[in-house]
């Protein structure tokens, strides 16, 4: 009887253990499924949204600043790492010019005394300035500022245009003569009025479709193709220096078999460099317009 009672208890315990085991397995599987359900996305608070916006703007500002710095570095490099023209002498070998747009020309011939170039057509912005010399600081500064304002946005398109080289100072003929110059900034004298005219050569990409100036004292003109004789020199430009070099150039051109100085031609002085350039690195040129002897 006692043995029968013991044997009848074990099946009951065994069944209970089996049920418990199955229950634990079901609970474990449910727990695993619960951990695999993605959590509900928490909404962003107003503070967190503001922080996120600030970080995004900071990232965009940083990107813009890096782009502007890169552009500034590119522009600065044009002056810090300038280019050189083909040189005939040691003086010319030391000269440099900014790596920016200049006039298109073709060298026709070159000898020790001068170089002959054929200049392609171009457009200029021109204004008249006071002063009895081509290198009067006050008069030149006033005219330069007027032209620079036009170039940098004071025009009908409010467009900022690129600077070009060189700056040219020129003695002009009396009123009525059509100006024929060769580069960015040209200053020419109106001999019967003790006035000078300064001109910026405009970027070639505009062609005839250049923005018109807001200032009525600035005029837009087209300069046709021309042939000139050029002599390069370094240092700072003075009226006496120009006078001496012009005299030597005219004398040398008397022996040229193909070209002669065009009747009534005035000397043109081109200056390529910004003010901070060392004197021995500066490139200046004087030029006289030519015509065929025949």
Secondary structure by P-SEA (a helix, b strand, c coil): caaaaaaaaaaaaaaaaaaaaaaaaaaaaaaaaaaaccccbbbbcaaaaaaaaaaaaaaaaaaaaaaaaaaaaaaaaaccccccccccccccccccccccccbbbbbccccccbbbbbbccbbbbbbbbbccccccaaaaaaaaaaaaaaaaccccccbbbbbbcbbbbbbcccccbbbbbcccbbbbbcccccbbbbbbbccccccccccccccccbbbbbbccccbbbbbbbccccaaaaaaaaaaaaaaaccccccccccbbbbbbbbccccccccccbbbbbbbbbbbcc
